Amino acid sequence: MKKLILSIAIVLGSFTAIATTVPVSTTEKTIYVQDFKEIKNEELPEAVKNALKTSYPDAKLDKAYVNSNKEYKLEITVVDQKATVYADANGNWIKK
């Protein structure tokens, strides 16, 4: 009987050795926000205005912004929906 209890104790003890905690590593994501400065709609380059008219003919330009890289952030309204699109100085769309 003593051998049976001792065997059970050893078996249960070995299960606790297997159930150890594993450290969880976390990753941190850094998001860089570029400073955009509001500009007047008239200050937009013609290429950006033309790209907006071509891609979004029914869009109303609400606000325009520019950053130091000459990238333009355009807040537009299409019908009832508001959206923000980005373009470079040549009128090419940028995904952000």
Phi, psi and omega in degrees: 000319179297323179294323179294314179295319179295321179294316178297318179297320180292318179296313178295324177295326180288331177293325180290332177290329180283326184275067178264159179276142179250126179295138181261126178266140178248149177250147181244132182253128179258128178247125179264126179253120179273142181283121176256138179251131181292138177232166176285150180300330180291340182277355178294141175296150181301324181298321179289319178298316180294320178297321179294316179295323182287312185279327182228074186296333181264007185280145174250126180280115180273307181216154178229144180224157177223148175247185184290341179271009182061039172259141186248133176254123184241122174264119185235162173235125177242113186058253180252359186256137176263146179212161175236127178235157182235142179217156173269180184295340180269001179086014176274135181285142181242135175270129178233000000 
